[in-house]
Amino acid sequence: MADEFQYSSTEELTTREYEELEDFLLHESELKYPMNLDALDGFMTALIIGPETITPGEWLPHVWGSADSSESPVFQSEKQEKRIMELIMRMMNALVLQLQEHHEDYVPLPNLTTFDNDEAQRKAARMWCLGFIEGINMRSAAWQPLLKDAKGSRTIFAISAASGALRDKLGLDEEKEYELWKLIPEAVLEIRDFWMPRHRKANRSDTPAKPEGSGRNDLCPCGSGIKYKKCCGK
């Protein structure tokens, strides 16, 4: 079903739309363990900057929290299903645009959110990191060159430690983990830069032909939702 929905809009979600999406995932969908928005933002970030392209049909089950089962969300109507898919794909497309065209201003979602207390803020940071690690695990073998790189391995270590996954091993508490969270925006850009040569090589070999009669300001035929001149036409 996921691959039937192709949304080209890169318009960022409004606060109300973020709330609508999270309310569906956590309360209306009847899913047992869906991602919340912070985990989803981290997950999508890993998919975007990682070494391989992964289609929505493959990564959406992870959003539902059911990668190893047939569990899927309950939609009240086709209209609601289309709306939720639109919000998810817009969230993805806006993040693609930010990381490709405005990476110097990149900020992970937890840093854009106002929380009621420090505990909620730290939890959001951990969830983002866990979502990112979930994205890595989708293509763990392909990520090995980064893990074997001295600088690259440090970025993954920071994300893993900030996720809470190494708390017992390293003797960290939540406050120390959150200190590592401050390194994550820079780590994301370092990971992005590490894989950039591979992405450029792939784009050169797989660039789709520009449709006859289309202009550089038209949407790219690769389906990224970005103008041709800013995507494969670069």
Secondary structure as UniProt FT lines:
FT   HELIX           2..4
FT   HELIX           15..23
FT   HELIX           24..28
FT   HELIX           37..49
FT   HELIX           56..64
FT   TURN            67..68
FT   HELIX           78..101
FT   HELIX           103..105
FT   HELIX           109..112
FT   HELIX           118..137
FT   TURN            138..143
FT   HELIX           144..148
FT   HELIX           150..162
FT   TURN            163..166
FT   HELIX           167..170
FT   HELIX           174..181
FT   TURN            182..183
FT   HELIX           184..206
FT   TURN            212..213
FT   TURN            216..217
FT   TURN            221..222
FT   HELIX           228..230
FT   TURN            231..233
//
